[in-house]
């Protein structure tokens, strides 16, 4: 669950291989994408272009001022009025159909927002509950007030698709690519949602940065090639810190990572718990899909359960590779069946520490799945 600078929410999906737009991590102790140098070059070029454009605007403005000084001033006629251009109406808003009405949440620094899912004992989504049907505790204390509640929240999605491109999944890689592409085509709405693709083996590489273009995302998935070891924890850490957490927006979004892997790690420089902490700081929900179809629960499967449980997500364990597509479909249904609850803690403190959150349905027949807590900002 997460704390925002004016109410927040999130969700995500992970990948990692080959990128022309990856960002360089800030610290050397974190995994960096091999394409960081390319991005830095692109950023320098963009900055140079922006400076040239600014200089041209200043020169044009100076020329207009000189021209105006040379011309006699004319007062407006008595029946004429001067007014500033209506910039509020001149900006064109994105075309969103009535069916895609957006929930707009302004971020408050002393508010906590929770995105959560409710199911019955059969795992079916329950979508018609009200605010009074839930009990929330922040560090074991009831909140001072609930400031927002929304069922079937339609907040924009920011999704990271992380795909294991190590040698361990080579034999089933093509099918996983097809299933991931189909998922992105179904879940990403143009001019509303955005996603990125990361492939990872020994390193994490961004093959497609944030975009709402499903065609570009599909190409990003197709660029992935299996080979090498597995740095799973590094990939999650990088995706949360350098992509989802740095992608700050003025409105609240749901951040999620879709993680396609067998859960094994043999190359990471960060630990599993460090990756989980970064996901919690970035307010990201992780949905792992296991590629282990042996029918036997392996060590990696327990790792995937840990990531899902700590972030409020759900782990999927297909019995056969063809069931991977079904797992993507279930994640899509969940992302469209979530609640949003925002509240003010009884004793909010910007202390930078982790605060536990417990949310339960008053009806014991229902199960609530949410993140376990949040990191408060530090002042």
Secondary structure, 3 states (H helix, E strand, C coil): CEECCCCCECCECCCCCCCCCCCCCCCCCCCCCCCHHHHHHHHHHHHHHHHHHHHHHHHHHHHHHHHHHHCCCCCCCCCCCCCCCCHHHHCCCCCCCHHHCCCCCECCCCCEEEEEEEECCCCCECCCCCHHHEEEEECCECCCEEEEEECCCCCCEEEEEEEECCHHHHHHHHHHHHHHHHHHHHHCCCCCCEEEEEEECCCEEEEEEEECCHHHHHHHHHCCCCCCCCCHHHHHHHHHHHHHCCCCCCECEEEEEEEEECCCCCCCCCCHHHHHHHHHHCCEEEEEEECCCCCCCCHHHHHHHHHHHHHCCCCEECCCHHHHHHHHHHHHHHHCCCEEEEEECCCCCCECCEEEEEEEECCCCCEEECCCEEECCEC
